């Protein structure tokens, strides 16, 4: 039986962020997707597309006393891949060099921002 539950934390370019225990975040390790398309004679062909690795809609705590919002905005401004590590409830971690995507909008009433990262494939460590 496996252990399931909320992510423990997310490390972004060396900085550890707390992850909301009830956040909906997801991961895609990346690779290739296959689509089957039909030919006129009833045979088929496979079309492969590359899928980036990603962590999406991860809800992390933003601590203004640490300058978290500014740190993340600087990463977004640079637009370069940085090491991102997500550690899950079972202590399994996935990592990849990813780019911060989308808007960074911390909710001051909850202290949470929803973050997404995309890039190369994710590797279990």
C-alpha positions as CSV (number, residue, x, y, z in Angstrom):
1,X,0.0,0.0,0.0
2,X,1.4,3.4,-1.0
3,X,1.4,6.6,1.1
4,X,-0.5,9.4,-0.5
5,X,-1.2,13.0,0.6
6,X,-0.1,16.6,0.3
7,X,3.3,17.6,-1.0
8,X,5.7,18.3,1.8
9,X,7.5,21.2,0.2
10,X,8.8,22.7,-3.1
11,X,12.4,24.0,-3.5
12,X,12.8,26.6,-6.2
13,X,16.3,27.6,-7.1
14,X,17.5,26.6,-3.7
15,X,14.7,28.3,-1.7
16,X,12.3,26.1,0.2
17,X,8.6,26.9,0.1
18,X,5.9,25.4,2.2
19,X,3.1,23.8,0.2
20,X,-0.6,24.1,1.2
21,X,-1.8,20.7,2.5
22,X,-5.1,21.0,0.6
23,X,-3.6,22.4,-2.7
24,X,-4.6,20.8,-6.0
25,X,-1.1,20.9,-7.5
26,X,-0.2,18.3,-10.1
27,X,2.9,17.0,-11.9
28,X,3.6,15.7,-15.4
29,X,7.0,14.0,-15.7
30,X,7.1,14.9,-19.5
31,X,8.0,12.7,-22.4
32,X,5.9,11.9,-25.4
33,X,2.2,11.6,-26.0
34,X,0.8,9.4,-28.8
35,X,-2.2,10.1,-31.0
36,X,-3.6,7.7,-33.4
37,X,-4.9,9.1,-36.7
38,X,-6.7,7.0,-39.3
39,X,-5.8,6.7,-43.0
40,X,-8.4,6.4,-45.7
41,X,-7.8,2.7,-46.2
42,X,-8.6,1.9,-42.6
43,X,-5.0,1.6,-41.4
44,X,-3.6,4.0,-38.8
45,X,-0.5,6.0,-38.0
46,X,0.9,7.3,-34.7
47,X,1.6,11.0,-34.3
48,X,4.0,11.7,-31.4
49,X,4.2,15.1,-29.6
50,X,6.7,16.2,-27.0
51,X,5.2,17.1,-23.6
52,X,7.2,19.2,-21.2
53,X,7.7,18.2,-17.6
54,X,5.7,20.4,-15.3
55,X,4.4,21.2,-11.8
56,X,1.1,23.1,-12.2
57,X,-1.2,25.0,-9.8
58,X,1.0,24.3,-6.8
59,X,-0.1,26.4,-3.9
60,X,2.8,27.7,-1.9
61,X,3.1,30.0,1.1
62,X,4.4,33.5,0.3
63,X,6.2,35.1,3.2
64,X,6.7,38.8,2.6
65,X,9.3,39.0,5.4
66,X,11.5,36.7,3.3
67,X,10.8,38.6,0.1
68,X,9.3,35.5,-1.6
69,X,7.1,37.5,-4.0
70,X,10.1,39.5,-5.2
71,X,12.2,36.4,-5.5
72,X,9.6,34.7,-7.7
73,X,9.1,37.8,-9.8
74,X,12.8,38.0,-10.4
75,X,12.8,34.4,-11.6
76,X,9.9,35.2,-13.9
77,X,11.6,38.3,-15.2
78,X,14.7,36.3,-16.1
79,X,12.6,33.6,-17.9
80,X,15.4,31.0,-17.5
81,X,15.1,27.4,-16.2
82,X,16.0,26.9,-12.6
83,X,16.2,23.7,-10.5
84,X,12.8,22.9,-8.9
85,X,12.3,20.0,-6.5
86,X,8.9,18.8,-5.2
87,X,8.9,16.4,-2.3
88,X,5.7,14.4,-1.7
89,X,4.1,12.8,1.4
90,X,5.9,9.5,0.7
91,X,9.3,11.4,0.7
92,X,9.6,10.8,-3.0
93,X,11.0,13.8,-4.8
94,X,10.9,14.9,-8.5
95,X,13.2,17.5,-10.0
96,X,13.8,19.3,-13.2
97,X,15.2,22.5,-14.6
98,X,12.0,24.5,-15.2
99,X,10.7,27.9,-16.0
100,X,8.2,29.7,-13.8
101,X,5.1,30.3,-16.0
102,X,1.9,32.4,-15.5
103,X,1.2,35.2,-13.1
104,X,2.4,35.4,-9.6
105,X,-0.6,36.6,-7.5
106,X,-0.3,36.0,-3.8
107,X,-3.6,36.1,-1.9
108,X,-2.9,38.3,1.2
109,X,-5.9,36.8,3.0
110,X,-4.4,33.2,2.8
111,X,-0.7,33.9,2.2
112,X,-0.9,31.5,-0.7
113,X,0.1,31.9,-4.4
114,X,-0.6,29.3,-7.1
115,X,2.6,28.6,-9.1
116,X,3.3,26.6,-12.3
117,X,6.6,25.5,-13.8
118,X,7.3,23.9,-17.2
119,X,10.4,22.7,-18.9
120,X,12.4,19.5,-19.5
121,X,11.4,16.1,-18.2
122,X,11.2,15.5,-14.4
123,X,13.4,12.9,-12.8
124,X,12.7,11.0,-9.6
125,X,15.5,11.5,-7.0
